[in-house]
């Protein structure tokens, strides 16, 4: 016999899904802002909705030039973080 979820369980799951969706929106906003500071934008960046009660961000496609610029910015930031951790 299959298990039927209770009303409370369905409400709790809905709350988890809503929180995951909001987390995805927040992550997209944060990433857009960080990319803008570097003068970059991912054209297909979007909240892809909750996936298993977790937020999921779709980064999408971009040109080779943009991918190389993004790699450069990430590498530079990683080097700064490494230096900061050493001090």
Backbone as CSV, one residue per row, in Angstrom:
resi,resn,N_x,N_y,N_z,CA_x,CA_y,CA_z,C_x,C_y,C_z
1,UNK,0.846,-1.181,0.000,0.000,0.000,0.000,0.892,1.246,0.000
2,UNK,0.703,2.175,-0.961,1.544,3.373,-1.024,1.298,4.293,0.167
3,UNK,2.341,5.002,0.508,2.268,5.946,1.620,1.699,7.269,1.123
4,UNK,0.651,7.750,1.754,0.086,9.053,1.434,0.670,10.082,2.390
5,UNK,1.199,11.156,1.824,1.770,12.194,2.678,0.659,12.947,3.390
6,UNK,0.984,13.376,4.569,0.009,14.139,5.349,-0.013,15.589,4.862
7,UNK,-1.019,16.293,5.301,-1.137,17.707,4.960,0.086,18.465,5.470
8,UNK,0.513,18.179,6.683,1.675,18.847,7.275,2.945,18.557,6.458
9,UNK,3.091,17.338,5.993,4.255,16.976,5.174,4.232,17.704,3.830
10,UNK,3.051,17.820,3.244,2.933,18.533,1.970,3.257,20.016,2.148
11,UNK,2.802,20.596,3.239,3.093,22.006,3.537,4.589,22.186,3.754
12,UNK,5.199,21.285,4.504,6.632,21.374,4.766,7.426,21.264,3.459
13,UNK,7.027,20.337,2.594,7.709,20.179,1.311,7.558,21.441,0.463
14,UNK,6.362,22.016,0.452,6.116,23.250,-0.295,7.001,24.375,0.227
15,UNK,7.154,24.450,1.539,8.013,25.478,2.125,9.472,25.261,1.718
16,UNK,9.917,24.013,1.685,11.271,23.702,1.241,11.467,24.092,-0.223
17,UNK,10.471,23.792,-1.047,10.534,24.140,-2.467,10.572,25.659,-2.650
18,UNK,9.746,26.374,-1.895,9.725,27.836,-1.988,11.073,28.420,-1.561
19,UNK,11.637,27.892,-0.488,12.944,28.368,-0.011,14.031,28.072,-1.040
20,UNK,13.972,26.904,-1.665,14.953,26.538,-2.685,14.826,27.452,-3.898
21,UNK,13.606,27.762,-4.293,13.384,28.666,-5.418,13.955,30.048,-5.106
22,UNK,13.700,30.544,-3.896,14.213,31.856,-3.496,15.739,31.844,-3.438
23,UNK,16.320,30.741,-2.961,17.776,30.623,-2.925,18.350,30.708,-4.336
24,UNK,17.666,30.097,-5.297,18.098,30.180,-6.696,18.036,31.605,-7.216
25,UNK,16.950,32.303,-6.913,16.828,33.711,-7.323,17.945,34.549,-6.717
26,UNK,18.206,34.332,-5.434,19.256,35.087,-4.747,20.627,34.797,-5.357
27,UNK,20.883,33.531,-5.674,22.165,33.159,-6.272,22.339,33.812,-7.647
28,UNK,21.270,33.845,-8.434,21.331,34.496,-9.745,21.639,35.981,-9.572
29,UNK,20.961,36.625,-8.650,21.192,38.048,-8.393,22.625,38.299,-7.961
30,UNK,23.135,37.473,-7.050,24.507,37.623,-6.567,25.517,37.418,-7.691
31,UNK,25.300,36.405,-8.502,26.222,36.124,-9.597,26.170,37.215,-10.661
32,UNK,24.979,37.702,-10.972,24.854,38.804,-11.941,25.626,40.035,-11.451
33,UNK,25.485,40.334,-10.161,26.169,41.498,-9.592,27.683,41.310,-9.634
34,UNK,28.161,40.123,-9.287,29.598,39.853,-9.306,30.145,39.926,-10.727
35,UNK,29.418,39.360,-11.670,29.843,39.430,-13.067,29.856,40.867,-13.570
36,UNK,28.863,41.648,-13.162,28.794,43.050,-13.595,30.001,43.835,-13.084
37,UNK,30.466,43.531,-11.868,31.664,44.191,-11.339,32.878,43.935,-12.228
38,UNK,32.901,42.775,-12.857,34.003,42.417,-13.753,33.706,42.820,-15.196
39,UNK,32.548,43.468,-15.423,32.167,43.877,-16.772,31.703,42.718,-17.639
40,UNK,31.190,41.669,-17.006,30.752,40.477,-17.724,29.275,40.212,-17.474
41,UNK,28.671,39.447,-18.372,27.277,39.012,-18.198,27.097,37.682,-18.910
42,UNK,26.467,36.738,-18.256,26.103,35.473,-18.891,24.699,35.644,-19.452
43,UNK,24.529,35.559,-20.762,23.230,35.866,-21.360,22.107,34.912,-20.978
44,UNK,22.435,33.703,-20.610,21.387,32.727,-20.293,21.290,32.410,-18.812
45,UNK,21.915,33.215,-17.959,21.876,32.988,-16.516,20.446,33.090,-16.013
46,UNK,19.970,32.052,-15.322,18.578,32.058,-14.858,18.392,31.097,-13.690
47,UNK,17.376,31.369,-12.914,16.947,30.448,-11.865,16.209,29.307,-12.562
48,UNK,16.650,28.108,-12.321,16.027,26.954,-12.973,15.033,26.260,-12.052
49,UNK,14.687,26.933,-10.966,13.701,26.367,-10.045,14.307,25.323,-9.135
50,UNK,13.546,24.890,-8.171,14.072,23.895,-7.239,14.234,22.529,-7.902
51,UNK,15.247,21.837,-7.473,15.505,20.488,-7.933,15.778,19.657,-6.689
52,UNK,14.816,18.819,-6.334,14.970,18.027,-5.116,15.051,18.887,-3.873
53,UNK,14.262,19.929,-3.805,14.204,20.871,-2.677,15.511,21.639,-2.507
54,UNK,16.264,21.765,-3.596,17.476,22.584,-3.605,17.375,23.567,-4.757
55,UNK,17.912,24.754,-4.534,17.941,25.734,-5.611,18.856,25.263,-6.725
56,UNK,18.537,25.648,-7.947,19.325,25.235,-9.096,19.417,26.401,-10.058
57,UNK,20.649,26.800,-10.388,20.878,27.934,-11.279,21.387,27.421,-12.621
58,UNK,20.758,27.874,-13.690,21.189,27.523,-15.039,22.140,28.612,-15.523
59,UNK,23.387,28.236,-15.770,24.366,29.204,-16.229,24.247,29.461,-17.720
60,UNK,23.800,28.478,-18.470,23.563,28.661,-19.892,24.832,28.724,-20.706
61,UNK,24.662,29.061,-21.952,25.784,29.122,-22.870,26.328,30.525,-23.003
62,UNK,27.558,30.606,-23.518,28.165,31.895,-23.791,29.232,31.698,-24.858
63,UNK,29.746,32.788,-25.346,30.784,32.721,-26.372,32.096,32.231,-25.767
64,UNK,32.992,31.794,-26.635,34.325,31.370,-26.199,35.050,32.542,-25.539
65,UNK,34.911,33.719,-26.111,35.574,34.902,-25.555,35.089,35.179,-24.134
66,UNK,33.779,35.115,-23.929,33.235,35.353,-22.597,33.688,34.266,-21.630
67,UNK,33.705,33.021,-22.063,34.162,31.927,-21.199,35.614,32.147,-20.781
68,UNK,36.452,32.598,-21.712,37.854,32.865,-21.383,37.996,34.057,-20.436
69,UNK,37.175,35.091,-20.630,37.193,36.236,-19.710,36.754,35.807,-18.317
70,UNK,35.725,34.999,-18.255,35.222,34.512,-16.970,36.292,33.675,-16.268
71,UNK,36.968,32.814,-17.008,38.041,32.009,-16.431,39.155,32.894,-15.885
72,UNK,39.470,33.957,-16.601,40.512,34.889,-16.162,40.119,35.579,-14.854
73,UNK,38.885,36.028,-14.773,38.407,36.708,-13.568,38.372,35.741,-12.382
74,UNK,37.895,34.527,-12.605,37.842,33.534,-11.527,39.247,33.198,-11.041
75,UNK,40.177,33.009,-11.987,41.554,32.688,-11.610,42.177,33.830,-10.807
76,UNK,41.948,35.067,-11.252,42.492,36.218,-10.531,41.922,36.294,-9.118
77,UNK,40.625,36.077,-8.997,40.000,36.086,-7.680,40.516,34.963,-6.798
78,UNK,40.740,33.804,-7.387,41.259,32.666,-6.624,42.666,32.960,-6.113
79,UNK,43.488,33.614,-6.947,44.839,33.969,-6.512,44.800,34.953,-5.348
80,UNK,43.912,35.921,-5.417,43.765,36.891,-4.328,43.339,36.181,-3.049
81,UNK,42.378,35.266,-3.153,41.944,34.515,-1.970,43.077,33.685,-1.385
82,UNK,43.858,33.048,-2.231,44.987,32.260,-1.747,46.003,33.139,-1.017
83,UNK,46.300,34.276,-1.569,47.237,35.193,-0.916,46.675,35.692,0.413
84,UNK,45.393,35.974,0.434,44.743,36.466,1.651,44.794,35.402,2.757
85,UNK,44.629,34.146,2.402,44.652,33.053,3.382,46.038,32.835,3.953
86,UNK,47.076,33.175,3.190,48.448,33.001,3.644,48.842,34.044,4.672
87,UNK,48.153,35.185,4.643,48.523,36.280,5.564,47.756,36.221,6.838
